[in-house]
Amino acid sequence: MDAKRSSPLPASAPGVADALLGWYDAHRRDLPWRAQPGDTPDPYRVWLSEVMLQQTTVATVRPRFAAWVDRWPDFASLAAARDEDVMAAWAGLGYYARARNLFAAAKVVVADHGGQFPRTEAELRALPGLGAYTAAAVAAIAFGERAVVVDANVERVVARLFAIRDALPGARVAIRAAADTITPDARAGDFAQAMMDLGSAICTPRNPRCLLCPLRTQCAGFAAGDPETMPVKTARKARPHRHGTIFWLERDGHILLVRRPPTGLLGGMRALPTGAWTDSPPGLASPPAVADWRVLDNRVTHGFTHFDIDLALAVARVEAHQTPNHVAEGGEWWPIATLDAAGLPTLFAKAAAAIRRAS
């Protein structure tokens, strides 16, 4: 990349929007939740995809989205679902509060809005789980409302386009203000999706493909020769490290599962029993039953948003006629042969796989 370039033209709403929409018409991604050109977007599918895609890749979401809409194709069917089925269907997509909010929002849409999604940002923000980004994205993409939609891809494109060199997260105010200046009144949904596609395919975090970018002549970052340095990110703090023990209690081809508390981390999900998560290894504290526990040599590590955890794996077996004392309240005996259907969160699915490999 050349160190010096001629100064770009000032970024302007018509110039950026026209160039970007022309590129989008030729290069738009074909995604299962997107309406085809000329078709009316389905608000339910737009909303569901936006929630699923938060902190999750398109490749991961594609099959999960298809399975979800096959099972619950609209607000009414989702609102009528069982809580445990919704949470199990979400397993592996992370951030389980999003699934609880999806379920709650569907119920509100059916009960208070006649099954029709509200159209404006303000009304959408009133629904459970719809923050500023999701409300703006749904308003723009589903209903064509002018809304400033800024996700991580858009944030990167705008920071480079305007050469915003303040560090995140403080720079987000300036980035949103700059994005507002280039957001058009017409084709607002296409513009939002075009910005996302540009960030995904061209204006990538590393090695941006600037020579293919339709906004190259207006990009201050390209003119300066260092677009890959933006947006500027502050150094991450070291995350806390915690410890725990996962318990695998087997009986007659079944495994003991418990339901985690309805609120908090992994709330409402089926899981293998686990004691407290502490700053040091807790050993065999708080097992779900009195049994002859054996700690395996292998362990499982997992990263959550705010901390990492290292988990020991303890296994025990009781005979079919035995009823172990002090079995965890609310536990259920699940067939090991169909454990994949239990909808275990990723952490517990990893632990189950590790234990079964060691058996």
N, C-alpha and C positions, 0 to 999 in steps of 0.2 A: 504494500500500500504506500502510495506516495506521501511524503511528509507534508507537502504543501499543495494546495489546490486553490482554484479561484473561489472567491466568496460566493456562497449560494444566494439565490434570490430569496427575499424574505418569505417565510412560510405564510401562506394565506389560505383561508378557508376554501375559496373556489379552486385555487391551484392544486392544493393537496387533495381535496375531495375528488376532483375530476380525474386526476392522474391515478389515484388509488382505486377508484371505482372502475375505471377502464381496465386496470390490471386485474381486479377481482373478477370482472366479467369473463376474462379469459382464463384465469388460473384458480378460481374458487375451488376449495376442497369439497368433495362429495361426501357428506357426513349423514348418517341415518336420521339425525334429528333436524336437519336443515330442510326447509321447503325448497323444492325445485323452482327455478326462475318462472315467475308468473303465477305460482301457487300461493295460497294464503298459509302462512305459518300456523302451526298448531301450538297455542300457548302452553299447553300441558307438556308437550315434548320439549319446547324451548326451555321452560323452567326446569324440568327434570334433568336435561343435559347440562345446564349451567351449574346445578347443584352437584351433579356427579363429577363434573370436570374440575371442581375446586381441589387443587393439590393432587390431582390424578391425571394420568396421561390419556390421550385419545385412544391409544391402542388398548389400554385396560378397559376403558369405558365402553367401547363399541359393543362387545358381546354382552356386557352386563346391561347396557341400555336396551338392547334387543330383547333379552330375557325379561326385563322388568315390564316393558310396554306390552309384551305378549301376555303377561300375567295380569297387569293392571294398566289397561290402555287409556284411562281417563281419570279425572278427579273423583268421580263417583265410585269407581271400582277400588281405587286406592283408599278412599275414606272408609269403605266398608270392610277393608282387610283386617286381619288380626294383627295386633301389635307385634307378637313374636314372629309372625311370618315376614313382616316388613323388615324387622331387624335382622333376621336370618338372611334375607335376600340381599341386604346391604353388606354382609360380611365380606371383608377384604377390600372394601372401598375406603376404609378409614374414616376418621372424624364422625363417629356414630351419632353425635348430636344432630348432624345433618339429616340422617334418616328419621330421627324422632321429629324434627321440624317439618320435614316433608309430609309425614303422616298427619301432624297437627294442622299444617296449612291446608291440606286437602280437605280435612273435616270442616275447617272454617269456610273454605270456598263453597262447599256443598251446603252448609248450614246457613251461611249469612249472605252468599252471593248467587244462590240459585245454580251452583255448579259452573259459573262463568268467572274466569279470572279477571280481577280488576285491571284496568288499562293504564292508569297513571302511576308514576313513580311513588307519589305520596300514598296512594291506596295500597300499592304493592308492599311498601315498607311496613305497613300495619300488620302484614301476615307473619306468622311465626317463621323465623329463620331467614327472611328476606332482608339482607343488609343493603347498603348503598349500591354495591356493584351488581348484585343479582337483580335488584329492582330496576336499575337502569338498563341492564342487558335485556330483561324480559320486555320492558316498555318499548325499547328500540326495535328488537328483533321480532317480537311477536306482534306488536301493534303499530310499528312505524313511528312512534313518538320520538321527538328529538330528545335524546338523553346522552349525557357524557359517560361513556362506558370505558372504564380503565381497569384492565386486569394486568397481570405481570407482563404479558406480551405487549400490550398497548403502552404500558409504563416505559418499557425499554425503547419502543419506537419513538415515543414523544420526547423522552430524555435526549436521545441522539438527534432527532430532527431539530430541536431547539438548543442543543448543546447545554443542557441543564446539568451543571456540575456539582450542585449541592448534594450532600450524601443523603441516602435514604435512612430512616423514613421521613426525615424533615422535608425532603424535596417533593414529597407527594402533593403538597398544596400547589406548588408551582407547576408540577406536571399536569395536574388536573386542570388548572387554569389555562395552560397552553393547549391541552386537548380540547377544551371548550371553544377555543378560537378557530379550530379547524373542523369542528363537527358540523356537518351541513344540516339544513332543515329537511331536505328531501333524501330519501333512501337511507334514513338513519340506521336501520337495522343492517343493511348491506355494508354501510361504512364501518359499523362496529365489527362485523365479522371479517371485513377486509383487513382491518387493523390487526385483528387476531391472527389471520392467516399470514400476513406480512411478517409479524413477529415470529411465527412458528417456522416459516419456510425460508425467509430472506434475512430479516433483521434478528438473527439468532444471538444468543448470549456470547458465544465465541465464534470467531471467524465469520462475521456477517458478510453476506454475498452482495456487497454494495453495488457492484457493476450490473446486477440484475434488478436493482431496486427502482421502482417507478418514481420514488421521491428523492432520488439521488441529487438532482439539481437544486433542490430546496433544503437539503440536509446540512445543517451547520456542523454536525459531528463529522460527516464525510469530508466536508471542506477543510476541517481542522486536521484530518488525517488520523484521528484516534477514536472512532465511534465505539469501538469495543470496550473503552474505559467507562462508558456510561450505560446505565445509571451507576453512580458511585455508591458502593455499599460499605457500611461500617463493619468493622471486624466483629465476628460473632463471639459472644462470651461462651466460655466452656459450660457445657450443660451438666447438670447434676447427674450422678450415677447412683442408681438404687439397686436393691437386691431383694430376692424373694424365692419362694419354693412353689412349684406346681406339683399337685398331687394327682396321680393316676391310680384310681381304685377300681379294680376289675372284678366282675362276678358273673359267671355263667355266660361269657361272651358279650357282656354289657360293661359299660364304663359309667362311672358316676359323673354327672354334670350338674352344675348349679346355675342359677340365674343371678347375675350380678345386680346390685341395687339399681333402681330405676334412674337415678341421677348420678352424675360423676363419670369418671373415665370408663368407657365401654359400657355405659349404663344400659340395663335391660337385656344384655346379651347373654346367651348360653355360654358357659365357660367351664374349663376344668377348675376344680377348687384350688385356691391359692391362699396362703397366709398373708400377713401384712407385708407391704413393700417398704423396706427400711434402708437406712444408710449403711448397714453392714449385714452380711448373710445371716438370716434368721434360723437356719437349720430346719429342724422338723417341728417348729412351733406352729400351733393351730392347725393340725391335720383335720380332715373332714370326718375321720372315724378312727377308732382304736383298731390298729392292724399292725402287722409286721412290715414296717416300711423299710425300703431299700433305696438308697440314693445312688443314681446312676453316675457314671464317670463324665458323660457328656452334659452340656448345659445349653441353654438357649439365651441369646441376647436379642434385644429388640429396641428400636428407637421410637419414642413418642415425640410429640411436638416440643415438649419442654424438658424432657429428661430421657436418659437411656437406662435400661434395666437388664440385669444379669440374673437368670433364674436357674436354680437347681431343679432337678427332676427326681421326684420320689415316687416309687411304684409299690403297690401291694396288691395282693389277690386274696379274695375270700371265696369259700365254696358256696355253691348255689343255695344250700340249706341254711347257711349262716346269715344272720342279720347283725352286722357290726354295730357296736354301741356308738352312740353319739354321731350318727350319720348326719351330714350337714342338712339343716332345715331347708326345705324347698328343693332338695336334690331330686334328680330323676336318673333312672338307669337307661342308658341309651345303647342300642346295638352297635357294637364296634364296627360291624360290617357296613353300616350305613352312616358312619360318623361324619362323612363329608356333607351329608344332608342336614347336619345340626346347625349349620351357619355359624361356626365358631369364628371369632375375630382372628385376624392374622397371627397374633402372638400365640394364641392357644392352638391354632392349626399347626403352627411350626412346632410347638412342643409335642403335640400328639404324633406328628410325623417322626420326630426325633425318638420318641419313646418306642414307637412301633418298629423303627429300624433297629433299635437296640435289643428288642425282645427276641 
